[in-house]
Amino acid sequence: MLKKIINGFFAGMSISIGGAAFLMCYTENKFVGALLFCVGLLSVCWFGFSLYTGKIGLVIEKHTKEDISALLLGLLGNAIASFACGFLLAYAIPQIGDVAHTLAEAKLAQGYLKGFIRAIFCGILIYVAVYVYNNKKSVLGVILGIPAFIVSGYEHSIADMFYFAASDIASWQAFGYIWMIILGNSVGGLLIPALQLLANVTLKKNAATAPAQEYAVEPTSDLAQETAADITDGAAEDATSPVAEVACDVTQDSPADSNGEDN
């Protein structure tokens, strides 16, 4: 249990370091700050720390009790580190606190719904970045995905914990806002793997039922066609058979015979 929290703590600390770099560049060059923020997620990936936004998408494939426990305890560690680093860095570097205050006020002013939607798109990009690193062994997803979500104004729950702690804004509104961003990140992180799983299940189900349908329909259709053809051919043969010809001759001769008898 403690190991999972510590693993999450290091992830939260890494994101806080990246967030501090972003805040220091915020007023001068936001794009440079967005690029420097990558150091946070790169540290998480390289050392295998437990970052909630990077782990939530894996729940679709791995959802044992142990996996869920690691995810939630990791989130607790993320929160402890982010709040602690926010308070400490705002005290040590007042500029960070000033910029964080301005940023946090703007986040609260936009409201919960807008924050939730922004958080969904952030969750999608974080999932893509982590997926590319884990499966393609490339940091390209991190280097492109992280600046993309920051410049776009998307919301990252762990980074927001750091920003609010550094801003010295403590209110129920801020508390609720952070939970709304956690929920949005969760939806975004689960979206791609959930849709992929649904698509795979549907394809397998269709593949399993397709042969049975083909066997049930096509032979019956062919048999019906062959039977209809045989009946048609049989009727044509009967019409041209010797018996039919004799019947026609008898019919034609009957009136003449009848006239002879009357005479």
N, C-alpha and C positions, 0 to 999 in steps of 0.2 A: 504493500500500500504506500509506504513512505517513498519507495523507489519511483513509483508512478508519479507521485506529486512532485518529487525532485526533478524528474524528467520533464514534467510540464513546466516547472519553475524555470529551467534553463531555456525552454522555448519562449516563455514570456519575456525573459530577460533579453533574448536575442532580438525579438520584435521591438522591444523598448529601445534598444540601441539603434536599430534602424529608424525607429520613429523619432528619436532625438536628432539624428542626422537630417531627417526630413524637415523638422521644425527649425533647425539652424539655417537651412537654405530656403525656407518658405517665403520669406519676404524678398529675397534677392533673386533666386532662381529655383522655381518650383520643380522644373524638369530635372535638374541635377539632384535635388533632394529626393525625387521619386526614384531615380536610379540608385542612389546611395541606400535607400530603404531596402534594396535587394539583399544587403548584407545580413539582414535579419532572417529571411527565409532560407538563404543559402546556408547559414549556420545551422538552422534546423535540419535541413536535408543532409548536410555533410556529417553531422554528429548523431543524427537519428533521434532528435528530441521530439517530444510529444506536443505538437501544436494542434489545438482543437480543430481549427479551420482546415488543416491539412489531413486530419484523421477522419473527419465525419463522413467523407465520401466512401471510405473503406468499409463502413458498417454494412453496406448492401451485401458484400461478399463475406465479411467476417463479423458476425454478430453474436458470438458466444458471450456468456456472462463475463468472462475474463476480458474480452474486447470492449464491452460496454463500460466495465469498471475502469479500464485503462483510459478510455476516452473521457469519462467524467472526472476522474481524479487528475488527469492531465489538464482539463479545463480549470480545475481548482488551482493547480500550480501555475497555470498561465495568468490567472487573475491575481494571485498573491505577488508574483514577480512584477507584473505590469503596474499595479498600484504602488508597490514599494519603489520601483525605479522611477515612477512619475514623481512621487514626493521628493525623493533624493535628488534627482537631476534638476527639478525646479528650484530646489533650495541652493544647489551648488552653482547652477547656471541660470540666473534670473530671466535671461532672454527666452529660454525654453518655456518657462512658466507664462510669460507674457503672450507669446505666440500661441501657446496651447489654450490659453483663456479665450483669445479671439476665435480660434478654430472651434472650440467646444461650444461657445455661444451660437455660432453659425449652425452647428449641427442640431442643437436643440430648437433653433428657430424654424428649421425646415419641417419639423414634425415627425411623428412616428411612422406614418405610412410611407413617406418619401424615403426615410432612412431604411425602412424594411425593404423596399424595392431596390435601392442602391446596394444593400447588403446581399441580396440574392445574386446580383451580377458579380459582386466581389467573390462570393462563394464559388461561382462557376469558374472564374479565372484562377483562383487558388487551387481548385481541384485539377484543372488542366495543367498548371505549373508542376504540381506534385506528381501527377500521372506521368508527365513527360520525363521528369527526373527519375522516377522509379522504374519505368518500363523502357524508356529509350536511352537512359543513362546520359541525359543531356541537361545542362543548366539553362538552355535556351528558353524554356518555358518560364523559368523564374525571371530571367533578365528582361524578357518582353512582357510577361504577364503582370508582374508587380508594378512597374511604372505605368502600365496601361490602366490598372484599376485606381491608382492614386491620381493620375492626371484626369481621369474620367469623373472623379469625385465619388467613387464607390466607397462603401463603409466596411471596415474590417474590425470585428468586435474586440480582438485582443489589443490592436493598436489604439482603438477608442478608449479602452480602459486606461492605457498609458496617458493619452491626451487629457482625459478628464481628471486623472489623479494629478497631473502636472498643472492643470488649470486651476486647481483648488476649488472647483465647483462641486459641491456635494449637496444633492437634492434628490427627492423622490422622482422628479422628472428625469434627471440624469440616470438614476438607477433603472427606471423603466426603459429608457432609451437604449441603454447597453443591452438589456435583455432582448429588446426588439431586434437589435443588430445581430445578436447571437442566433436568434430564430431565423433571420433572413440568410445569414451565412450557412446555416444548416440546410435550409431549403435549396440554396444554390449548389452546395457541395453534393447533395444527394440527387440532384436533378438528372445529370448525365448518366450516372451508373444505374439509376432506377429505370430510366427510359430504355437504356440498353438491355437491361434484364428483361423488361416487358417485351421488347422486340424479339429477343432470343426465344423466350417462352412461346410467343405467338408463332414464330417460324417453325419451331419444333413440333408444335401441336398441329399445324397445317400439314407438315411433312408426314406426320404419323397417320393422319386421316385421309390423305390424298389417295394412296394405293387402294384402300378399302372402297372408296367411292368409285374409283375407276373400274374395279372388279365387279362392283354391283350394277353399274349402269351400262357399260359398253357391251358386254356379252349379251345382255338382254336385248339391247337395241339391235345388235347384229342378228340375233336369232329371230327377232320379229321381222327384220328385213328379209332374211332368207326364207322364212315361212310364207311371207306375202308373195315373194317371187315364185316359190314353188306352186302356190295356189293359182297364181296367174298363168304360169306355164301349163299347169294341168288343165285349166279351163280351156286354154287355146288348143291343146292336144285333143281334148274331148270333142271340140267343135269340128275337127277335121278327121275324126276316126271313122273307120268303115261302118260301124254301127250307125253313126249319125248320118252317113251317106245313104244307107239302106232305108232309114227312117224317112229321109227326104224323098226317095224313089217311091216308096209305098204311098206317101201322101200325095205325090203327083199322079199316080196311077189310079187312085181310088175313084175320082169323078168319072173316068171313062168306063170303068167296070160297072159302076152304078147305072150309067146310061144304057149299057148293053143289056142288062138284066131287065130294065123297064121295057125295052123294045121286045 
